[in-house]
Amino acid sequence: MASRKTPFSLYLHIPYCAAKCPYCDFNVHVVSKIPEREYYAALLKELKYYSQADAWRGRELGSVFFGGGTPSMFSPQTIGDVLEGAASGFPFAADIEITLEANPEDCRNFSGYRSRGINRLSLGVQSFRPHLLEFLGRLHSADETREALRTIDRVGFENFSMDLIYAVPGQSLGDLKADLAEALDFSPPHLSAYNLTIEDGTPFHHRLKTGKIHPLPEDDEIAMAERIEGTLSQAGLARYEISNYARPEYRSRHNSAYWQGGDYLGIGAGAHSYVSSQESGVFGLRWRDEKNPGRYMERVEREGTAVAENESLTGSKAAAEFMFMGLRMTQGVSVEAFFHRFGQNPADVYPEIGAWLEEGIMEQQNGRLRLTRRGLMIADEIFVAFV
């Protein structure tokens, strides 16, 4: 198992939303009444269970992330109580990063979250253009977003991020330029820009199949991606991952731990966990909790946890994940670290690497393999080779 001296990351899943966006394929549930305190009690019980488990007991927490769903639908008191429960089970790093995903319409609670221990907000902006917000099924208005960002500044959140979505059907390059300009007016230290991906089973997928919506032409999507990188780079937000940009010292430590193969414990309905392993032939253990919140709470009450699926990562799968997760980041993958872990050089395992280097979509510098700017544009096509 991983050394108990190594810090790990804690993810807490809040599965409830006021409405489900038509592009969303996350484990999200819309209910008439959210069982906030009952769900909190289950989180607390599951935290206690893992605080006594060999893989986690006594290890320091480097980051905490409340994701969803919409965590900002929970009150500051409940969020703070969950943090107190985590702190009672695990020592917190002195500089721990504690992030909460929030929607703009919940900004009345931002001061309360800060007073209860949240030190980083991730705001679901998506766009400032009303027609795009309506198309994306968002419940907040652009004015509510502006008020939320002013509130973030007023209550003293120095560390925050905002999400934007681009390549939306009906979006123009002018729309994107206006979104970027307005976002930068609020001086975000971190910004995530995601191209709209239409996932199977979502309402958008059905509309796409029936011809009710049409994706943007590939050239338009590429032009938008280039505009994002150029504009944010000029504003001092350096790209450090395919979709993420930050000022120095403001990279998401929690998400970086995922991309760099760190251990993480997921608590809550549908949450995923991973811990590295020293067992012969097994490089990591991964599991997922029961997705349905009601069944999750019932099982935790009865058993202390609610694991629904688990998996052992053998050499080939672990190596593939090491590569495609590491290549998401602009710093790329350490050849030495890969060799130390798997006993071979990446190019010997994946002969495609030689061709990618020749084509200029990958480069090797200072002992690291990384995607070039052109390679990042077609990253999904490259990652398929590892899968």
Secondary structure, 3 states (H helix, E strand, C coil): CCCCCCCEEEEEEECECCCCCCCCCCCCECCCCCCHHHHHHHHHHHHHHHHCCCCCCCCCEEEEEEEECCHHHCCHHHHHHHHHHHHHHCCEEEEEEEEEEECHHHHHHHHHHHHCCCCEEEEEEECCCHHHHHHCCCCCCHHHHHHHHHHHHHHCCCCEEEEEEECCCCCCHHHHHHHHHHHHHCCCCEEEEEECCCCCCCHHHHHHHCCCCCCCCHHHHHHHHHHHHHHHHHCCCEEEECCEEECCCCCCHHHHHHHCCCCEEEECCCCEEEEECCCCCEEEEEEEECCCHHHHHHHHHHHCCCEEEEEEEEHHHHHHHHHHHHCCECCCEEHHHHHHHHCCCHHHHCCHHHHHHHHCCEEEECCEEEECHHHHHCHHHHHHHHC
